[in-house]
Amino acid sequence: MLKKRVTIVDSDEEFCMAVSAIIKNSEKFQLNKIYHDSKEALKRIQDDFSEIVIMDLDFPELKGTEFILKVREKIPGLNILVVTNYDEDEIVFHAISNGASGYLLKKRCLTHLLEALTIIANGGSPLDPLIARYIIRSMQVSGGSPLSTRESMVLKLLVQGKTYSTIGKDLLISGETAKTHIKNIYKKLQVHSKSEAVAKAIKGKIV
């Protein structure tokens, strides 16, 4: 039986060693490559012929959520299992909407890692129970808002007084991506400034 090729993208060397040991002792999976930098991984991963990527989201230059979007553009069929300490709703949503195949939390993933990889290999999407609960909540968005769930998240941060760059940092997206979301929010709410958007959000109870 051919083993599924797995690449790890994570800056935590100790965690990479633990995951490597688990994969090397598996009958279904084999370790292909390890990258400690997402930017380097994006440059090289297309030539690695990996089938599954296990990755964190916390990188200094190319954030994990942006990496997911860019690598899925290069390799549409690539399966990406996020394994991270981030459990904030906004980050979870952004990772999944950008194309993550599954989402686990590091603090309790190692004992279930092979099971999660098997689920992905069989076409499923493994989720930590806390993340699954968030997904259910996110599907219960009020129908009264013209905004998408992601745009609502951005608007909520605007209401909190966050700047474009801070919003990008909080959601693990670039400042330019944050600006694009904000432009779409202005258009949908028919406003022309941050203050108008915030006022309409509060008055209309949009967020």
C-alpha positions, 0 to 999 in steps of 0.5 A: 500500500502506498503511503500518503506523503505528509509535509509539516510547516511549523516553526516549533521544532519540538512539536515537529519532532513529535509529529515526525515520530508519530508519522514515521511509525505509521503504516499509512503515512510517510514524512515528506518534508519539514519547513519551519518557515511558511514563506520558504514552504510556499516556494518549494512545496509544489515540487514536493508532491505532498498530499497532506500538509500539517501546519501552524498559523503563527509565522512572522512574515507569511501568516498561515491563513494567507499561506493556505489561500496561496498554496491552494491556488497553486495546488488545488487538491492539497489537503491542509490540516491546521494544528495550532494554539489559535482558537479565536473564532475569526482566525478559525473562520479565516483558515477554513474559508481559505481552504483548510481541510481540518482544524485541531488544537495543539494542546490535545492533538497528538494522540488523535493525529493519525486518526485525523490524517486518516479522516482527511485521506478518506475525504473528511474534515477532522475538527477539534470539538471546540472548533466544531462548536464554532462552525455550528455557531457561525452558521447561525448568523442573523439573516438581517445583515447584508454582510458575510460572516467574514465581513461581520467579523471585520466590522466588529473589529472596526466598532472596537476601534481597531485599525486596518493593520490591527484588524489584519493582525487579529485575523491573520490576514494582510492589511490589503486584504483587510482594506478589501473587506472594508471596501465591500462593507462600505458598499453593502452598508452604503456608507463612505467612511469608517465612522459612518460604518461604525454608526450604522453597525451600532444603530442597526445592531448589525454586529 
